[in-house]
Amino acid sequence: MKLSIYVCESCGKTSVPKRLICPACKSTNFTTKELEGEGKVYSFTKINVSSVEFKHLTPYYVVLVDLPTGERITGRTLDDIQIDDTLQLVDVDNGAYIWAKG
C-alpha cells in the first residue's frame, strides 16, 4: 500500500500527515509524494488492556515507524515486533496507520 507524504514547496520539509502550515517556513503550499508503505520499528509498546473501542484488538502494539524519508509516524500492529523490524503499511483505519511485519 502506498503512503502519502507532503512536501513543502518553499523549503522541502516533509510532513505526515498533511499540515496546513509548514512548521519550518510557514508556507501553505505543499505537494504530495507517494512512497511505498514500508518502514522500520523505532519503538513500540504492547497494549494488553485498552478502552472499549479497541478491546477486540487486544493485545496489540502501538508503534513508532521510521520512514525512509526520515519521518517518524505512529501506528498500530497486531504482529509481535522488535526494534528495527521492517513493517509494511496494510491499511489506514480512520486516520490510523495499520502495519504488518514485512
MOPAC internal coordinates of N, CA, C and O (Angstrom, degrees):
PM7 1SCF
backbone

  N    0.0000 0     0.00 0     0.00 0    0    0    0
  C    1.4464 1     0.00 0     0.00 0    1    0    0
  C    1.5233 1   108.57 1     0.00 0    2    1    0
  O    1.2310 1   120.88 1   -40.27 1    3    2    1
  N    1.3024 1   115.91 1   139.73 1    3    2    1
  C    1.4649 1   121.81 1   179.25 1    5    3    2
  C    1.5271 1   110.57 1   -79.38 1    6    5    3
  O    1.2310 1   121.30 1   -26.16 1    7    6    5
  N    1.3267 1   115.11 1   153.84 1    7    6    5
  C    1.4569 1   122.82 1   177.73 1    9    7    6
  C    1.5159 1   107.87 1  -125.46 1   10    9    7
  O    1.2310 1   120.37 1   -49.46 1   11   10    9
  N    1.3161 1   116.91 1   130.54 1   11   10    9
  C    1.4653 1   121.21 1   178.92 1   13   11   10
  C    1.5190 1   110.12 1   -90.92 1   14   13   11
  O    1.2310 1   121.10 1   -50.01 1   15   14   13
  N    1.3415 1   115.51 1   129.99 1   15   14   13
  C    1.4546 1   120.34 1   169.05 1   17   15   14
  C    1.5186 1   106.54 1  -117.38 1   18   17   15
  O    1.2310 1   121.03 1   -20.94 1   19   18   17
  N    1.3042 1   115.63 1   159.06 1   19   18   17
  C    1.4601 1   121.03 1  -174.42 1   21   19   18
  C    1.5163 1   108.41 1  -118.89 1   22   21   19
  O    1.2310 1   121.02 1   -51.78 1   23   22   21
  N    1.3261 1   115.65 1   128.22 1   23   22   21
  C    1.4555 1   122.64 1  -174.70 1   25   23   22
  C    1.5206 1   108.98 1  -112.55 1   26   25   23
  O    1.2310 1   120.56 1   -54.86 1   27   26   25
  N    1.3346 1   116.53 1   125.14 1   27   26   25
  C    1.4592 1   121.17 1   177.00 1   29   27   26
  C    1.5250 1   108.50 1   -65.58 1   30   29   27
  O    1.2310 1   120.43 1   -51.40 1   31   30   29
  N    1.3162 1   116.78 1   128.60 1   31   30   29
  C    1.4631 1   120.94 1  -179.73 1   33   31   30
  C    1.5204 1   112.07 1   -71.63 1   34   33   31
  O    1.2310 1   119.75 1   158.68 1   35   34   33
  N    1.3185 1   118.08 1   -21.32 1   35   34   33
  C    1.4646 1   120.85 1  -177.92 1   37   35   34
  C    1.5221 1   113.26 1   -86.04 1   38   37   35
  O    1.2310 1   120.27 1   134.61 1   39   38   37
  N    1.3459 1   117.10 1   -45.39 1   39   38   37
  C    1.4685 1   118.90 1  -173.74 1   41   39   38
  C    1.5234 1   114.13 1  -119.95 1   42   41   39
  O    1.2310 1   119.66 1   169.07 1   43   42   41
  N    1.3296 1   118.26 1   -10.93 1   43   42   41
  C    1.4556 1   121.32 1   177.46 1   45   43   42
  C    1.5182 1   115.42 1    87.19 1   46   45   43
  O    1.2310 1   119.62 1   179.45 1   47   46   45
  N    1.3283 1   118.33 1    -0.55 1   47   46   45
  C    1.4699 1   120.59 1   178.66 1   49   47   46
  C    1.5222 1   109.30 1   -63.86 1   50   49   47
  O    1.2310 1   121.08 1   -42.39 1   51   50   49
  N    1.3403 1   115.53 1   137.61 1   51   50   49
  C    1.4595 1   120.46 1   179.37 1   53   51   50
  C    1.5216 1   110.95 1   -99.64 1   54   53   51
  O    1.2310 1   121.39 1   -28.81 1   55   54   53
  N    1.3302 1   114.95 1   151.19 1   55   54   53
  C    1.4604 1   121.24 1  -179.58 1   57   55   54
  C    1.5177 1   110.68 1  -140.92 1   58   57   55
  O    1.2310 1   121.06 1   -36.73 1   59   58   57
  N    1.3156 1   115.59 1   143.27 1   59   58   57
  C    1.4577 1   123.53 1   169.68 1   61   59   58
  C    1.5149 1   105.19 1  -143.16 1   62   61   59
  O    1.2310 1   118.54 1   -60.68 1   63   62   61
  N    1.2984 1   120.38 1   119.32 1   63   62   61
  C    1.4569 1   129.12 1    -1.62 1   65   63   62
  C    1.5205 1   111.09 1   -77.67 1   66   65   63
  O    1.2310 1   121.10 1     2.87 1   67   66   65
  N    1.3156 1   115.51 1  -177.13 1   67   66   65
  C    1.4621 1   120.86 1  -179.00 1   69   67   66
  C    1.5258 1   110.78 1   -62.02 1   70   69   67
  O    1.2310 1   121.03 1   -39.04 1   71   70   69
  N    1.3203 1   115.64 1   140.96 1   71   70   69
  C    1.4630 1   122.25 1   176.41 1   73   71   70
  C    1.5192 1   108.97 1  -111.36 1   74   73   71
  O    1.2310 1   121.06 1   -22.64 1   75   74   73
  N    1.3035 1   115.58 1   157.36 1   75   74   73
  C    1.4606 1   119.88 1   175.70 1   77   75   74
  C    1.5175 1   111.04 1   -80.93 1   78   77   75
  O    1.2310 1   120.74 1   147.69 1   79   78   77
  N    1.3449 1   116.19 1   -32.31 1   79   78   77
  C    1.4645 1   122.07 1  -178.21 1   81   79   78
  C    1.5216 1   108.36 1  -133.95 1   82   81   79
  O    1.2310 1   120.23 1   -45.25 1   83   82   81
  N    1.3152 1   117.17 1   134.75 1   83   82   81
  C    1.4575 1   121.89 1   177.58 1   85   83   82
  C    1.5360 1   109.02 1   -65.94 1   86   85   83
  O    1.2310 1   119.67 1   -52.56 1   87   86   85
  N    1.3367 1   118.23 1   127.44 1   87   86   85
  C    1.4592 1   119.85 1   179.63 1   89   87   86
  C    1.5302 1   113.21 1   -70.38 1   90   89   87
  O    1.2310 1   120.19 1   161.78 1   91   90   89
  N    1.3238 1   117.25 1   -18.22 1   91   90   89
  C    1.4617 1   120.47 1  -178.15 1   93   91   90
  C    1.5222 1   112.97 1   -86.91 1   94   93   91
  O    1.2310 1   120.38 1   137.37 1   95   94   93
  N    1.3506 1   116.87 1   -42.63 1   95   94   93
  C    1.4709 1   118.87 1  -172.79 1   97   95   94
  C    1.5280 1   114.05 1  -127.67 1   98   97   95
  O    1.2310 1   120.09 1   177.50 1   99   98   97
  N    1.3244 1   117.42 1    -2.50 1   99   98   97
  C    1.4744 1   124.01 1   178.29 1  101   99   98
  C    1.5299 1   114.40 1    71.90 1  102  101   99
  O    1.2310 1   120.00 1  -167.87 1  103  102  101
  N    1.3153 1   117.61 1    12.13 1  103  102  101
  C    1.4617 1   121.07 1   175.61 1  105  103  102
  C    1.5311 1   109.68 1   -68.78 1  106  105  103
  O    1.2310 1   120.86 1   -24.00 1  107  106  105
  N    1.3132 1   115.96 1   156.00 1  107  106  105
  C    1.4663 1   120.86 1   175.66 1  109  107  106
  C    1.5320 1   111.77 1  -113.39 1  110  109  107
  O    1.2310 1   120.26 1  -170.15 1  111  110  109
  N    1.3227 1   117.11 1     9.85 1  111  110  109
  C    1.4649 1   121.82 1  -177.46 1  113  111  110
  C    1.5207 1   110.73 1  -104.12 1  114  113  111
  O    1.2310 1   120.89 1   -61.00 1  115  114  113
  N    1.3308 1   115.90 1   119.00 1  115  114  113
  C    1.4563 1   122.20 1  -179.46 1  117  115  114
  C    1.5220 1   110.11 1  -128.26 1  118  117  115
  O    1.2310 1   120.90 1   -29.09 1  119  118  117
  N    1.3253 1   115.88 1   150.91 1  119  118  117
  C    1.4562 1   121.63 1   168.75 1  121  119  118
  C    1.5259 1   107.40 1  -115.90 1  122  121  119
  O    1.2310 1   121.06 1   -22.43 1  123  122  121
  N    1.3112 1   115.58 1   157.57 1  123  122  121
  C    1.4607 1   121.21 1  -179.13 1  125  123  122
  C    1.5184 1   109.33 1  -101.19 1  126  125  123
  O    1.2310 1   120.84 1   -43.19 1  127  126  125
  N    1.3264 1   115.99 1   136.81 1  127  126  125
  C    1.4598 1   122.15 1   176.49 1  129  127  126
  C    1.5248 1   107.26 1  -125.41 1  130  129  127
  O    1.2310 1   120.62 1   -48.80 1  131  130  129
  N    1.3210 1   116.42 1   131.20 1  131  130  129
  C    1.4620 1   121.59 1   179.44 1  133  131  130
  C    1.5256 1   109.49 1   -94.07 1  134  133  131
  O    1.2310 1   120.90 1   -47.46 1  135  134  133
  N    1.3260 1   115.88 1   132.54 1  135  134  133
  C    1.4638 1   122.38 1   176.73 1  137  135  134
  C    1.5181 1   109.56 1  -120.16 1  138  137  135
  O    1.2310 1   121.11 1   -22.29 1  139  138  137
  N    1.3236 1   115.49 1   157.71 1  139  138  137
  C    1.4584 1   118.82 1   167.50 1  141  139  138
  C    1.5175 1   105.94 1   -65.42 1  142  141  139
  O    1.2310 1   120.12 1   -43.52 1  143  142  141
  N    1.3091 1   117.37 1   136.48 1  143  142  141
  C    1.4602 1   121.11 1  -177.55 1  145  143  142
  C    1.5090 1   111.77 1   -78.89 1  146  145  143
  O    1.2310 1   120.91 1  -106.09 1  147  146  145
  N    1.3244 1   115.86 1    73.91 1  147  146  145
  C    1.4581 1   121.28 1  -179.27 1  149  147  146
  C    1.5155 1   109.35 1  -134.91 1  150  149  147
  O    1.2310 1   120.60 1   -35.60 1  151  150  149
  N    1.3132 1   116.46 1   144.40 1  151  150  149
  C    1.4525 1   120.62 1   177.39 1  153  151  150
  C    1.5128 1   110.53 1  -161.91 1  154  153  151
  O    1.2310 1   121.31 1    -1.63 1  155  154  153
  N    1.3364 1   115.10 1   178.37 1  155  154  153
  C    1.4700 1   121.53 1  -179.54 1  157  155  154
  C    1.5174 1   109.55 1  -116.95 1  158  157  155
  O    1.2310 1   121.30 1   -35.84 1  159  158  157
  N    1.3257 1   115.11 1   144.16 1  159  158  157
  C    1.4612 1   121.07 1   178.77 1  161  159  158
  C    1.5221 1   109.32 1   -68.09 1  162  161  159
  O    1.2310 1   120.90 1   -58.74 1  163  162  161
  N    1.3300 1   115.89 1   121.26 1  163  162  161
  C    1.4634 1   122.30 1   174.30 1  165  163  162
  C    1.5265 1   109.88 1   -91.82 1  166  165  163
  O    1.2310 1   120.86 1   135.05 1  167  166  165
  N    1.3273 1   115.95 1   -44.95 1  167  166  165
  C    1.4626 1   121.90 1   180.00 1  169  167  166
  C    1.5244 1   108.25 1  -159.11 1  170  169  167
  O    1.2310 1   120.94 1   -16.72 1  171  170  169
  N    1.3289 1   115.80 1   163.28 1  171  170  169
  C    1.4609 1   119.65 1   179.21 1  173  171  170
  C    1.5174 1   110.20 1  -160.78 1  174  173  171
  O    1.2310 1   121.24 1   -16.35 1  175  174  173
  N    1.3102 1   115.23 1   163.65 1  175  174  173
  C    1.4593 1   122.09 1   170.52 1  177  175  174
  C    1.5208 1   108.17 1  -140.44 1  178  177  175
  O    1.2310 1   121.01 1   -38.86 1  179  178  177
  N    1.3116 1   115.67 1   141.14 1  179  178  177
  C    1.4624 1   120.92 1  -179.89 1  181  179  178
  C    1.5266 1   108.94 1   -91.51 1  182  181  179
  O    1.2310 1   120.86 1   -50.54 1  183  182  181
  N    1.3237 1   115.95 1   129.46 1  183  182  181
  C    1.4558 1   122.53 1   179.28 1  185  183  182
  C    1.5312 1   108.23 1  -102.21 1  186  185  183
  O    1.2310 1   120.82 1   -66.46 1  187  186  185
  N    1.3210 1   116.04 1   113.54 1  187  186  185
  C    1.4619 1   121.16 1   178.75 1  189  187  186
  C    1.5256 1   112.74 1   -99.97 1  190  189  187
  O    1.2310 1   120.65 1   151.57 1  191  190  189
  N    1.3279 1   116.37 1   -28.43 1  191  190  189
  C    1.4636 1   122.32 1   178.02 1  193  191  190
  C    1.5176 1   106.51 1  -127.81 1  194  193  191
  O    1.2310 1   120.54 1   -54.56 1  195  194  193
  N    1.3305 1   116.58 1   125.44 1  195  194  193
  C    1.4604 1   118.97 1  -174.92 1  197  195  194
  C    1.5219 1   111.26 1  -132.91 1  198  197  195
  O    1.2310 1   121.65 1    -1.61 1  199  198  197
  N    1.3120 1   114.45 1   178.39 1  199  198  197
  C    1.4609 1   120.41 1   174.96 1  201  199  198
  C    1.5264 1   109.33 1   -67.36 1  202  201  199
  O    1.2310 1   120.94 1   -14.24 1  203  202  201
  N    1.3035 1   115.80 1   165.76 1  203  202  201
  C    1.4619 1   122.04 1  -176.45 1  205  203  202
  C    1.5276 1   112.10 1   -55.90 1  206  205  203
  O    1.2310 1   119.94 1   139.38 1  207  206  205
  N    1.3381 1   117.72 1   -40.62 1  207  206  205
  C    1.4617 1   119.79 1  -175.69 1  209  207  206
  C    1.5246 1   113.76 1   -66.72 1  210  209  207
  O    1.2310 1   119.58 1   157.82 1  211  210  209
  N    1.3351 1   118.40 1   -22.18 1  211  210  209
  C    1.4664 1   121.47 1  -179.87 1  213  211  210
  C    1.5243 1   112.70 1  -111.74 1  214  213  211
  O    1.2310 1   119.91 1  -175.43 1  215  214  213
  N    1.3236 1   117.77 1     4.57 1  215  214  213
  C    1.4643 1   121.32 1  -175.94 1  217  215  214
  C    1.5291 1   111.99 1   -56.76 1  218  217  215
  O    1.2310 1   120.19 1   143.02 1  219  218  217
  N    1.3249 1   117.25 1   -36.98 1  219  218  217
  C    1.4683 1   120.80 1  -179.16 1  221  219  218
  C    1.5322 1   112.60 1   -66.31 1  222  221  219
  O    1.2310 1   119.76 1   164.64 1  223  222  221
  N    1.3186 1   118.06 1   -15.36 1  223  222  221
  C    1.4657 1   121.84 1  -179.37 1  225  223  222
  C    1.5286 1   113.14 1   -92.48 1  226  225  223
  O    1.2310 1   119.83 1   161.58 1  227  226  225
  N    1.3245 1   117.93 1   -18.42 1  227  226  225
  C    1.4653 1   120.08 1  -172.26 1  229  227  226
  C    1.5178 1   111.50 1   -66.49 1  230  229  227
  O    1.2310 1   120.23 1   -37.37 1  231  230  229
  N    1.3233 1   117.17 1   142.63 1  231  230  229
  C    1.4680 1   124.82 1    -5.29 1  233  231  230
  C    1.5304 1   110.98 1   -79.53 1  234  233  231
  O    1.2310 1   120.89 1   -32.65 1  235  234  233
  N    1.3103 1   115.90 1   147.35 1  235  234  233
  C    1.4600 1   121.98 1   175.04 1  237  235  234
  C    1.5219 1   108.77 1  -141.61 1  238  237  235
  O    1.2310 1   120.96 1   -10.43 1  239  238  237
  N    1.3220 1   115.77 1   169.57 1  239  238  237
  C    1.4575 1   121.75 1  -179.03 1  241  239  238
  C    1.5239 1   110.24 1  -114.99 1  242  241  239
  O    1.2310 1   121.10 1   -43.97 1  243  242  241
  N    1.3222 1   115.51 1   136.03 1  243  242  241
  C    1.4612 1   121.43 1   165.65 1  245  243  242
  C    1.5198 1   104.64 1   -94.22 1  246  245  243
  O    1.2310 1   120.62 1   -52.40 1  247  246  245
  N    1.3192 1   116.42 1   127.60 1  247  246  245
  C    1.4595 1   120.65 1  -169.81 1  249  247  246
  C    1.5230 1   111.31 1  -128.90 1  250  249  247
  O    1.2310 1   120.87 1   -37.42 1  251  250  249
  N    1.3277 1   115.93 1   142.58 1  251  250  249
  C    1.4657 1   122.76 1   169.35 1  253  251  250
  C    1.5162 1   106.63 1  -100.05 1  254  253  251
  O    1.2310 1   120.74 1   -56.85 1  255  254  253
  N    1.3253 1   116.19 1   123.15 1  255  254  253
  C    1.4643 1   122.21 1  -175.29 1  257  255  254
  C    1.5209 1   109.54 1  -114.98 1  258  257  255
  O    1.2310 1   120.64 1   -53.30 1  259  258  257
  N    1.3331 1   116.37 1   126.70 1  259  258  257
  C    1.4610 1   122.15 1   174.12 1  261  259  258
  C    1.5234 1   109.03 1   -86.98 1  262  261  259
  O    1.2310 1   121.07 1   -56.43 1  263  262  261
  N    1.3296 1   115.55 1   123.57 1  263  262  261
  C    1.4655 1   121.19 1   176.73 1  265  263  262
  C    1.5239 1   109.54 1   -87.39 1  266  265  263
  O    1.2310 1   119.56 1   -21.85 1  267  266  265
  N    1.3305 1   118.45 1   158.15 1  267  266  265
  C    1.4668 1   121.29 1   179.07 1  269  267  266
  C    1.5305 1   113.50 1   -59.29 1  270  269  267
  O    1.2310 1   120.05 1   156.81 1  271  270  269
  N    1.3379 1   117.50 1   -23.19 1  271  270  269
  C    1.4690 1   121.56 1  -179.66 1  273  271  270
  C    1.5215 1   112.82 1   -82.22 1  274  273  271
  O    1.2310 1   120.21 1   174.37 1  275  274  273
  N    1.3456 1   117.20 1    -5.63 1  275  274  273
  C    1.4566 1   120.58 1  -179.68 1  277  275  274
  C    1.5103 1   114.43 1   101.33 1  278  277  275
  O    1.2310 1   120.25 1   168.74 1  279  278  277
  N    1.3235 1   117.13 1   -11.26 1  279  278  277
  C    1.4641 1   120.19 1   176.39 1  281  279  278
  C    1.5218 1   109.37 1   -70.55 1  282  281  279
  O    1.2310 1   120.78 1   -29.44 1  283  282  281
  N    1.3107 1   116.12 1   150.56 1  283  282  281
  C    1.4685 1   122.12 1   175.47 1  285  283  282
  C    1.5239 1   107.00 1  -123.68 1  286  285  283
  O    1.2310 1   120.62 1   -57.76 1  287  286  285
  N    1.3396 1   116.41 1   122.24 1  287  286  285
  C    1.4590 1   119.69 1  -177.52 1  289  287  286
  C    1.5284 1   110.88 1  -125.20 1  290  289  287
  O    1.2310 1   121.71 1   -23.03 1  291  290  289
  N    1.3106 1   114.34 1   156.97 1  291  290  289
  C    1.4603 1   122.09 1  -179.90 1  293  291  290
  C    1.5195 1   109.80 1   -96.39 1  294  293  291
  O    1.2310 1   120.78 1   -34.12 1  295  294  293
  N    1.3064 1   116.10 1   145.88 1  295  294  293
  C    1.4538 1   121.08 1   175.37 1  297  295  294
  C    1.5100 1   109.77 1  -159.59 1  298  297  295
  O    1.2310 1   121.16 1    15.99 1  299  298  297
  N    1.3266 1   115.38 1  -164.01 1  299  298  297
  C    1.4610 1   118.87 1   175.76 1  301  299  298
  C    1.5219 1   109.61 1  -142.60 1  302  301  299
  O    1.2310 1   121.69 1   -21.67 1  303  302  301
  N    1.3323 1   114.38 1   158.33 1  303  302  301
  C    1.4516 1   121.62 1   178.20 1  305  303  302
  C    1.5153 1   109.05 1  -148.53 1  306  305  303
  O    1.2310 1   120.74 1   -25.91 1  307  306  305
  N    1.3187 1   116.18 1   154.09 1  307  306  305
  C    1.4583 1   121.88 1   174.56 1  309  307  306
  C    1.5217 1   111.08 1   -96.78 1  310  309  307
  O    1.2310 1   120.25 1   169.12 1  311  310  309
  N    1.3388 1   117.13 1   -10.88 1  311  310  309
  C    1.4624 1   121.99 1  -177.47 1  313  311  310
  C    1.5245 1   111.29 1   -77.32 1  314  313  311
  O    1.2310 1   120.80 1   -33.70 1  315  314  313
  N    1.3411 1   116.08 1   146.30 1  315  314  313
  C    1.4640 1   120.24 1   170.79 1  317  315  314
  C    1.5175 1   107.37 1   -69.04 1  318  317  315
  O    1.2310 1   120.32 1   -52.51 1  319  318  317
  N    1.3226 1   117.00 1   127.49 1  319  318  317
  C    1.4653 1   121.13 1  -174.12 1  321  319  318
  C    1.5183 1   111.06 1  -130.99 1  322  321  319
  O    1.2310 1   121.71 1   -16.33 1  323  322  321
  N    1.3261 1   114.34 1   163.67 1  323  322  321
  C    1.4616 1   123.54 1   175.38 1  325  323  322
  C    1.5249 1   108.17 1  -134.84 1  326  325  323
  O    1.2310 1   120.62 1   -17.42 1  327  326  325
  N    1.3248 1   116.43 1   162.58 1  327  326  325
  C    1.4609 1   121.65 1   175.69 1  329  327  326
  C    1.5277 1   108.78 1   -56.33 1  330  329  327
  O    1.2310 1   120.37 1   -41.45 1  331  330  329
  N    1.3219 1   116.90 1   138.55 1  331  330  329
  C    1.4723 1   125.98 1   179.31 1  333  331  330
  C    1.5259 1   114.86 1    76.05 1  334  333  331
  O    1.2310 1   119.23 1  -179.18 1  335  334  333
  N    1.3343 1   119.07 1     0.82 1  335  334  333
  C    1.4665 1   119.65 1   173.31 1  337  335  334
  C    1.5260 1   109.35 1   -62.51 1  338  337  335
  O    1.2310 1   120.71 1   -33.75 1  339  338  337
  N    1.3163 1   116.24 1   146.25 1  339  338  337
  C    1.4579 1   121.49 1   174.87 1  341  339  338
  C    1.5218 1   108.93 1   -87.07 1  342  341  339
  O    1.2310 1   121.24 1   -48.30 1  343  342  341
  N    1.3374 1   115.24 1   131.70 1  343  342  341
  C    1.4601 1   121.27 1   178.65 1  345  343  342
  C    1.5193 1   110.18 1  -119.65 1  346  345  343
  O    1.2310 1   121.22 1   -29.25 1  347  346  345
  N    1.3291 1   115.26 1   150.75 1  347  346  345
  C    1.4572 1   122.81 1   175.90 1  349  347  346
  C    1.5256 1   108.19 1  -113.94 1  350  349  347
  O    1.2310 1   120.68 1   -43.64 1  351  350  349
  N    1.3141 1   116.30 1   136.36 1  351  350  349
  C    1.4559 1   120.90 1   174.42 1  353  351  350
  C    1.5231 1   108.40 1   -72.33 1  354  353  351
  O    1.2310 1   120.46 1   -53.96 1  355  354  353
  N    1.3432 1   116.72 1   126.04 1  355  354  353
  C    1.4628 1   119.96 1  -178.16 1  357  355  354
  C    1.5244 1   113.11 1  -115.56 1  358  357  355
  O    1.2310 1   120.20 1   161.78 1  359  358  357
  N    1.3387 1   117.23 1   -18.22 1  359  358  357
  C    1.4628 1   119.54 1  -178.59 1  361  359  358
  C    1.5251 1   109.30 1  -166.92 1  362  361  359
  O    1.2310 1   121.35 1   -19.46 1  363  362  361
  N    1.3170 1   115.03 1   160.54 1  363  362  361
  C    1.4614 1   121.85 1   168.95 1  365  363  362
  C    1.5199 1   105.16 1  -125.64 1  366  365  363
  O    1.2310 1   121.02 1   -67.43 1  367  366  365
  N    1.3287 1   115.66 1   112.57 1  367  366  365
  C    1.4564 1   122.47 1  -174.50 1  369  367  366
  C    1.5188 1   109.89 1  -109.44 1  370  369  367
  O    1.2310 1   120.81 1   -76.78 1  371  370  369
  N    1.3342 1   116.07 1   103.22 1  371  370  369
  C    1.4619 1   121.22 1   179.07 1  373  371  370
  C    1.5359 1   111.39 1    54.28 1  374  373  371
  O    1.2310 1   120.83 1  -137.87 1  375  374  373
  N    1.3255 1   116.03 1    42.13 1  375  374  373
  C    1.4574 1   121.81 1   178.51 1  377  375  374
  C    1.5162 1   114.78 1    88.74 1  378  377  375
  O    1.2310 1   119.66 1   173.15 1  379  378  377
  N    1.3329 1   118.25 1    -6.85 1  379  378  377
  C    1.4697 1   121.89 1   179.45 1  381  379  378
  C    1.5260 1   109.50 1   -95.79 1  382  381  379
  O    1.2310 1   120.78 1   -49.17 1  383  382  381
  N    1.3247 1   116.12 1   130.83 1  383  382  381
  C    1.4609 1   121.29 1   178.29 1  385  383  382
  C    1.5258 1   109.06 1   -80.05 1  386  385  383
  O    1.2310 1   120.75 1   -52.88 1  387  386  385
  N    1.3335 1   116.18 1   127.12 1  387  386  385
  C    1.4586 1   122.41 1  -179.33 1  389  387  386
  C    1.5271 1   107.75 1  -108.52 1  390  389  387
  O    1.2310 1   120.80 1   -55.36 1  391  390  389
  N    1.3274 1   116.07 1   124.64 1  391  390  389
  C    1.4549 1   122.95 1  -174.28 1  393  391  390
  C    1.5241 1   111.11 1  -115.80 1  394  393  391
  O    1.2310 1   120.89 1   -24.90 1  395  394  393
  N    1.3328 1   115.91 1   155.10 1  395  394  393
  C    1.4592 1   122.77 1   173.54 1  397  395  394
  C    1.5207 1   107.87 1  -137.38 1  398  397  395
  O    1.2310 1   120.96 1   -27.66 1  399  398  397
  N    1.3256 1   115.76 1   152.34 1  399  398  397
  C    1.4611 1   119.61 1   177.73 1  401  399  398
  C    1.5163 1   109.41 1   -60.63 1  402  401  399
  O    1.2310 1   121.22 1   -43.64 1  403  402  401
  N    1.3231 1   115.28 1   136.36 1  403  402  401
  C    1.4540 1   119.43 1  -178.59 1  405  403  402
  C    1.4287 1   109.69 1  -125.47 1  406  405  403
  O    1.2310 1   120.10 1   180.00 1  407  406  405

